[in-house]
Amino acid sequence: MLTPDQRERFASLADLLIPAAEGMPSASQAEVPTRWLDDALGYRPDLVPALNEALQAAGDLPADEAIEVLNRDHIPAFEAFGTLTAGAYFLNPDVRQLIGYPGQVATPPKDDTHTYFDLLENVVERGQVYRDVPGVDQPS
């Protein structure tokens, strides 16, 4: 669980990765730091240590400078930060609606067995077609 200070720091960094643009909300506007990050961490608890490392390494640096430091000197932490930020962003149903993605939707199985029977019928009617392999005894 992140402290309020960590969430605030996360928000400043996340908004640099996902700024508001072209009708899409920024990470903070999409409630990534306050709502969806917790869900993302629930799905990926293995990224908690790397996220903590990223926030610690970012320290009090300006956000753009902190992102540069993470990307250059703390690559696994930066990757975890980016994965969690993007993943949490797309957990927001408003964001998914804006990009026209409904999320994973179950599709019932399609019974198209008759298609295979039609294809196989042609093969059965044609009969066996093969060439003998040179040097290999053929079954009698």
C-alpha positions as CSV (number, residue, x, y, z in Angstrom):
1,M,0.0,0.0,0.0
2,L,1.3,3.4,-1.0
3,T,1.4,6.3,1.4
4,P,-0.3,9.5,0.3
5,D,3.2,11.0,-0.4
6,Q,4.1,8.1,-2.6
7,R,0.8,8.4,-4.5
8,E,1.4,12.0,-5.0
9,R,4.9,11.3,-6.3
10,F,3.6,8.4,-8.5
11,A,1.0,10.8,-9.9
12,S,3.6,13.4,-10.9
13,L,5.7,10.7,-12.7
14,A,2.7,8.9,-14.2
15,D,1.4,12.2,-15.8
16,L,4.7,12.5,-17.5
17,L,4.3,9.1,-19.1
18,I,0.6,9.6,-19.8
19,P,-0.2,13.2,-20.3
20,A,-3.7,14.5,-21.3
21,A,-3.8,14.6,-25.1
22,E,-6.2,14.4,-28.0
23,G,-9.3,13.9,-25.8
24,M,-7.6,11.3,-23.6
25,P,-7.2,11.9,-19.9
26,S,-3.8,12.0,-18.2
27,A,-2.9,9.2,-15.8
28,S,-4.1,11.4,-12.8
29,Q,-7.3,12.4,-14.6
30,A,-8.0,8.7,-15.2
31,E,-7.6,8.1,-11.4
32,V,-4.6,5.9,-11.9
33,P,-2.8,6.9,-8.7
34,T,-5.9,7.1,-6.6
35,R,-8.1,4.2,-7.8
36,W,-6.6,1.9,-10.5
37,L,-3.0,1.5,-9.3
38,D,-4.2,-0.6,-6.4
39,D,-6.1,-2.9,-8.7
40,A,-3.0,-3.2,-10.9
41,L,-0.9,-4.0,-7.9
42,G,-3.4,-6.6,-6.9
43,Y,-2.9,-8.3,-10.3
44,R,0.9,-7.9,-10.2
45,P,2.1,-8.0,-6.6
46,D,5.4,-9.1,-7.9
47,L,6.0,-5.5,-9.1
48,V,5.6,-3.9,-5.7
49,P,9.3,-4.0,-4.8
50,A,10.3,-2.5,-8.2
51,L,7.7,0.2,-7.9
52,N,9.0,1.1,-4.4
53,E,12.5,1.2,-5.8
54,A,11.3,3.5,-8.6
55,L,9.6,5.9,-6.2
56,Q,12.7,5.9,-3.9
57,A,15.1,6.5,-6.8
58,A,13.0,9.3,-8.2
59,G,13.4,11.1,-4.8
60,D,12.6,14.7,-5.0
61,L,13.9,15.2,-8.5
62,P,11.7,17.1,-10.9
63,A,9.5,14.6,-12.6
64,D,11.1,14.8,-16.1
65,E,14.6,14.4,-14.5
66,A,13.4,11.5,-12.3
67,I,12.1,9.7,-15.4
68,E,15.4,10.1,-17.1
69,V,17.3,8.8,-14.1
70,L,14.9,5.8,-13.8
71,N,15.2,5.0,-17.5
72,R,19.0,5.3,-17.4
73,D,20.0,3.8,-14.0
74,H,17.1,1.8,-12.7
75,I,15.7,0.0,-15.8
76,P,13.8,-2.9,-14.0
77,A,12.2,-0.3,-11.7
78,F,11.3,1.9,-14.6
79,E,9.8,-1.0,-16.5
80,A,7.7,-2.0,-13.5
81,F,6.6,1.7,-13.1
82,G,5.7,1.8,-16.8
83,T,3.9,-1.5,-16.7
84,L,1.8,-0.6,-13.7
85,T,1.0,2.9,-15.0
86,A,-0.1,1.7,-18.4
87,G,-1.9,-1.3,-17.0
88,A,-3.8,0.8,-14.4
89,Y,-4.7,3.4,-17.0
90,F,-6.4,0.8,-19.2
91,L,-8.2,-0.7,-16.2
92,N,-10.3,2.4,-16.1
93,P,-13.5,1.7,-18.1
94,D,-13.8,5.3,-19.2
95,V,-10.4,5.0,-20.9
96,R,-11.4,1.8,-22.5
97,Q,-14.6,3.4,-23.8
98,L,-12.6,6.3,-25.2
99,I,-10.4,4.0,-27.3
100,G,-13.3,1.7,-28.3
101,Y,-12.1,-1.3,-26.4
102,P,-14.8,-3.1,-24.4
103,G,-12.3,-5.3,-22.6
104,Q,-12.1,-9.0,-22.9
105,V,-15.5,-10.3,-24.0
106,A,-16.5,-14.0,-23.9
107,T,-17.3,-15.4,-27.2
108,P,-19.4,-18.6,-27.3
109,P,-17.9,-21.5,-29.2
110,K,-19.1,-21.7,-32.8
111,D,-20.3,-25.1,-34.1
112,D,-18.9,-25.3,-37.6
113,T,-18.4,-29.0,-37.6
114,H,-20.4,-29.3,-40.9
115,T,-17.7,-27.3,-42.6
116,Y,-15.1,-29.9,-41.7
117,F,-17.3,-32.8,-42.8
118,D,-17.8,-31.1,-46.2
119,L,-14.0,-30.7,-46.6
120,L,-13.3,-34.3,-45.5
121,E,-16.0,-35.7,-47.8
122,N,-14.0,-34.5,-50.8
123,V,-10.8,-36.2,-49.5
124,V,-12.6,-39.5,-48.8
125,E,-14.2,-39.4,-52.3
126,R,-10.9,-38.7,-53.9
127,G,-9.2,-41.7,-52.2
128,Q,-5.6,-42.0,-51.1
129,V,-3.1,-40.0,-53.1
130,Y,0.6,-40.5,-52.3
131,R,3.9,-41.3,-53.8
132,D,6.2,-44.1,-52.6
133,V,9.2,-42.9,-50.7
134,P,12.4,-44.2,-52.3
135,G,14.3,-46.6,-50.1
136,V,11.4,-47.1,-47.7
137,D,9.5,-50.4,-47.5
138,Q,5.8,-49.8,-48.2
139,P,3.2,-51.5,-46.1
140,S,1.4,-54.3,-47.8
